[in-house]
Amino acid sequence: MPTADIERFNRAFAAASAELPGHGNAEVARLREAAMARFASTGLPSRRDEGWRYTDLRRLDRLDPAGLTGRIDGETVAALPDALASLDAHRMVFVDGRYEAALSAHGALPAGARLDVLSAHLGNGCEDAASILGTGLAEWNGAGQEGLAALNTAMTRDGVLFELPAGARLEKPVLVLHLLTGKAGAVHPRNVLRIGPGAEADVVEAFIGLTGSGGWSNSVFDGAIGPGGALRHVALVRQGEDAVHTGRMSMEVERDARYAAQVLTLGGRVVRNEFVVRLSGPGAACGLSGGALADGRRHVDHTTEIAHAAPHTESEQVFRNVADDNARTVFQGRVVVERDAQKTNARQSGRSLLLSSGAEAQNKPELRIFADDVKCSHGATVGDLDKDALFYLRARGIDEAEARALLTRAFVADLLTLLPVEAARTAVEEAVDGWLRRAVDEDG
């Protein structure tokens, strides 16, 4: 990354640091400064990095660093999508990276549980800053996203701190809404979740941009699931037409714990969602699913890395991407089986559907196996709509645009089957059907 560009971010950090939460806490300030130094040494990822060979972040060259501080304009607060607005959940809402109490509400929590606003927690009395902002700067590697995670640590203004004690069960999901007006150059939300032994919870995240909004959302979701615990997680990305979104979701899954997650992207100009999961105890399991519905000149990249670090662990990945017009989709799925992770069972499936001659898709499954008693498989396909099925529907009086929409929905039906949070089904189906309706209208 050119020195001049790094200096832009350094100046923005210097200008914002006195306003960032916890600036009066010496440990918080030290962690932020260390993270900014790490970012300065690495910069933003580029296509020269192997994990980023398909995704270009040069649109961030247009970013106004002064916008990194963010501002809320009460007149531009977005109306929530109907299905999300009616969701019975513990709701935490952020507008341009800042907590909006008037739109948020959460009910009673189990004894010992904590659902806090990060900015309120980081302060002079904060004793666990390292666990929130990260102690192992050298361990941030993911798949080339080290610089982005470091920048988030340095610049994060707000997010959610959620802790569930041993044996607790949350009866309704936590809903974290990030509403983006596009008037802030960039926001860096950070969510920290700790699920105790035997505890269970559902979490729904949504990144919603106003029509035509731009800017950059650089999010981090950092979690750990204790022995026998379970976390079900859905992330929905519907950014504005000119927005850039980079998201890193990291999770440690301990003995006999379960992590099920799905990410669905339906908006944004350039989007990169990355999962980094470590199965650290015997019996740990992970199921990742996701996909993109991309049109215009949108670019959507879903990249995953699941590390099997203990024996008798299991993972499954199912991704379905749809590209129309001149859009481009990417699925990079890596499974690493470490030397002691015998009896591992890992499966990957990545399929892409191209709806036009100008659309592109890249599928790159990868297995790195260092154990000898494992069952691992992967498959990847790229194709267009089944012409026989299309002819069958047309022969029964269904016009071509509607027939294409029906076949496209059937293609992504696997994702709806695998949706881990049942309470989010209406919102996800509404988002998928809305995209398909727009596609039908444009084709018609």
N, C-alpha and C positions, 0 to 999 in steps of 0.2 A: 504494500500500500504506500503511495507516495508520501514523503515527509510532510508536504503541505497539507494533505488531507488529514493526517494524524494530528497536525497542529490545530486544525479546525475543531476537532473533537476535544483536544486538550483545553482549548480556550473556552469551549462550551462547558466543560466540566468545572473549570476554575470559576466561571461566572455563576454556575448553578450550585456549587458545593455548599455555600452558606445557607441555602434554602432547602437542601435535601434533608429528609427526616433523619434524626440522630446526629446531626452535624456537631452537636455539643458533646457527644460521647467519643472519647479518645479511641476506643477499640473500633467503633463503627467507622470513624474517620480513617483509621489506619487500614482497615480492610478495603474501603473504597479507593484509597490512594494506591494500594498494592494492586487492586484490580485494574485501575486505570493505567498503571505502569505496564501490567501484563498486556492490556489492549494495545498500548503504544508499541510494544515489542512484536506483536503479531499482526495487528491491523485487521481489517475485514477479510473474510475468506474470498478467494478469487478462483477462477476456473483453472488456475495452475495447481490448486489443491485437488488431489484425486477425488475426494468426496464431494467436490463442488464442480466437477468438470462439466456438468450439464446446466448449472444455474449461475446466472450472472447478476451481481448486485450493483452494477455500475449506475443504476437509476438512483442510488443513494448519493451520487455525486451532486444531484440537484437539491439535496437536503440543506435547509437553512439551519446551521448548528444552533443559532439563537433560539430556535423553536424547541430545543431539547428541554427547556424548563417547563413548557406547556402552560396553557391558560384555559380556564373554563368560561364559556359564555352561556349563561343560563338560558338564553333564547334559542340555543341550538341543540339542547338536549333531545336526543332522538326518542321517538315513541317506540316502545319495545314491540318486537314481533308478537302477534297475538298468542301463539302457542307458548312462547316464553313468558309473556306477561301473565298468563293464567296458570303457570306451573306452580303447584303447591310445593314450595321449597324454602330453604334458608337462603335469602337473596342478598348478595353483595354486589353493588353496582359501582363501576368506575367510569368516569367521563374524562377522556383525554388523559388517562393515567392517574386521576385523583378520585378519591372516594366521594360518592354522592349519597349522603345520608338520607336525603329526602326520597330517594328511589329504592332504598335498601330496607330490609327488615328480616330478622330471623327470630324464630320462636325459641322455646325452651330446649336446652341441650341436655344430654345425659350428664350425670354428676362427673366432674373432672374433665369434661370436654372444654375445648377452647376454640372459638371462632372469632378472631380479632382482625382488625385492620392493621396491616403491617406498619404503616406510618405512625400509628399510635403506640405500637410496641417498641419501635426503635427510638430510643431516647436516652437520657442520662442514666436512667435506672436499668437499662437493658443489660442482662447478664449472659444472654445466649446469642450475642450478635454473630459469633463465628458459625453457629449451627444454622443461622438464617441466611447469612451472606456468603457462607462457604469458607472453609479453612484451607482446603487443598487446591490452591490455584494451579499447582503443577499437575493436578489430576484432571483438569478440565481438558478433555480431548475430544470426546464424542466422535464426530466424523468431519473434522475441520471447523468446528463451531466454537473453538476456544475463545477467539476474539469477541464473538458475540456474547457469550456467557460472561466474560470479563466486563464488557461494556455495560451489560445489564446490572451486574453487581455494583459497579461504580455509580450508575445513574438512576437506579431504581428509586421511584418515588413512593409507590404504593402497591398493594396487593393483599393477599389473604394469608393469614397464619391459622392453620386448622390442625388441631390435635385431638385425637380420640383415644381415651384410656383403654386399658385392657378389658376385653369382654363387652365393650359398649357397642350398641348398634343404633345407627341413626335411622329414624323411621322415614324421613323424607330427605331428598337430595340437597346438597349444597349447590346453589346456582351462582356462578361468578360471571357477571356480564361486564365486558369491556366495550363501552360505546365510544366511537371515535369520530370526531367532527372533521378531522383533516386539517384543523387550524394549528395543531401542534406539529412541529417538524418531526418529532419522534417521541414515543413513550416506551417505557421499559418495565412492564408489569412483572411482578414476581409473586408466585404462589408457593407456599411451603406447607406440606402436609405430612403428618406423622400419624400412622394408623397403628395402634397398640396391639399386642398379642391377642388374637381371637376377636378383634373388633372388626366391624363392617361398616362401609359407607359408600354412598353414590355421590359423584361430583360431576356437574355439567358446567363446562366453560363455553362461552360464546364471545367471539370477537365480531362486533357488528359496526360497519362503517356507514355513515350517511351517504346518500346518493351523490356520486361524483367526488367523494372525499378522497384525499390522498394521504401523504405522510407515511410514517414508518412505525410499526408496532414490533418490538423486539422482546418477546416474552420468555420467561423461564418458569417451568413447573417442576418443583423439586420435591420428591416424596420418598417415603420409606414405609414398608408394611412389615409389621412385626410377625413373629411365628404364629401361624394359623389364622392370620388376618386376611381381609379381603377388601379390595378397592375396585369399584367399577367406575369408569371414567369416560366421558364423551366430550369431545371438543369440536365446536362448529365455527368455521371461519367464513364470514361473509363480509369481507372488507370492501371499501369503495373502489371505484373503477381505476384509480391511479395509485392505489396504496401498495406498499410493500409490507409483507408480514414474514417475520422469522420467529419460529417458536421451537424451544427445546424442552422436551419433557423427559426427565430422568427419574428412574425409580429403582430402588433396591427392594428385592422381594426375598424375605427370609424363609426359614424352614416351614414347609406345608402352607405357605401363604399363596394367595391368588391375586393376580392383577389382570383385569380385562379392560381394554381401552379401544376406543374408536375415534378417528379424526375424519371429518368430512369438510372439504373445501369447495365453496361455491362462489367465491368472489375474491377480488384483489388482482392487481396487475402482475406482481411477482410474489409467490408464496413458497416458503420452505418450512415444512414441519418435520421435526426430527425427534424420534424416540430413542433413548438410550436406557436399556433395562438390564439389570444384573440379577440373576437368579442365584442367590448366595447361600441357600440352605437346601438340604435334601427335601424333595417333595414340593419344591416351589414350582409354580406354573404361571405362564403368561400367555394371554391371547390378545394379539393386536390386529385390528382391522381398520380399513379406511379407504378413502378414495377421493376423487376430484371430478367435478362436472365443470369443464373449462371451455369457454368459447372466446370469440374475438381473438385477441393476441395475448391472452393470459398465459402465464407460466406457473405450473404447480409442481412442486417437488416434495415427495414423501420419502424420507430416508429413515431407516431403522437399524438398530444394532442391539441384538439380544445376546448377552454373555451367559453361558451355562457354566457356573463356577463350582457346582456341587453335583454329586451323583443323584440319579433318579429325579431329574428335572424335566419339564415339558414346556414346549412353546409352539404356538401356531400363529401364522401371519396370513391374512387374506386381504388383498388390496385390489380394488377395481377402479380404473380411471377411464373417463370419457373425455375425448377431445373433439371439438367442432371448430369450424372456420380455420383460423391459423393458430390455434392454441397448441400448447405443448405440455405434456405431462411426463413426470419422472417417478419411478419407484425403484429405490435402491434398498434392498433388504439383506442385511448381513447377520449371520448366526455364527457365533464363536463358541466352540466346545473346548473348554480347558482340559488339561491333562487328567485331572482327577474326576472329571464329570462323566463317569461311566454310567451306562443305562440312560443316557439322554435320549429324548424323543423330540425331534424338531421338524416342523413342516412349514413350507412357504408356498404361497400361490399369488402370483401377480399377473393380472390380465388387463389389457387395455383395449378400448374400443375407439376406432377412428370414424368420425361421422362425415368427414370431408377430405378431399385430396390434399388440402393444405395443412391438415393437422399432423402432429408428430407425437410419438410416445417412445420413451426409453424405459425398459425394464432390466434391472441388473441384480439378480439374486446372487448371493455369495455365501459359501460355507467355508469356515476355517475350523477344521476338526483336528484336535490333538489327543483325543481318546480313541480307543479301538473297539469299544462295545457300545455302539450307538445306533440309532435309527434316525437318519436325517434325509430329507427330500426337499426338492424345490421344483417349481414349474413356472414358466412365464410365456405368455402369448400376446400377440398384437394382431388385431384384425378389424374388419369392418362388419356391418350388419349382415346377417344371414339373408342372402337374396331370395332363397326359397321361402323363408318365413315371411319376408316382406311381400313377396308375390301372393302368398296365401292370404294375408290380411287384405291386400288390395283387391283380390278377387271376391272378397266378401263385403265390398262396398266401403271400406275404410280408406280415407284419403291418405296420400303418402306421408304427409307431415305427422298425422296422428299415428299412423302405423309405425313410423320411426320412433316416435315418443314411447309407444307401448313396448317396443323391443328394447329400447334403451333402459326403460325402467326395469324390465325383466333382467337385464344384464347386471344392474346394481342391486337386485333383490337379495343377493347373498349378504350384503352389508346390513340390510334391514333385519334379516334373520339373526345376525350376530350382534345386533345393538345391545350393549351391556346394561344400559340404564333404561328400563322399561318406561319410566316416567317421561323420558325425553323422546319417545317414539313419535308423538304427534308433531313436535317441533322439527324433527329430522325429516319425517315424511312430507310435512308442509314445505320445507326448504327444497327437497328433491322435486316435488311436483310443481313448485313455483318455477324452478329452473326449466323443467320440461315444457311447461305452458309457454314460457317466453320463447323457447326454441321452436315450438309449433307455430306461434304467432309470426316469428321472423321468417320461418320457412314458407308459411302460408302467404 
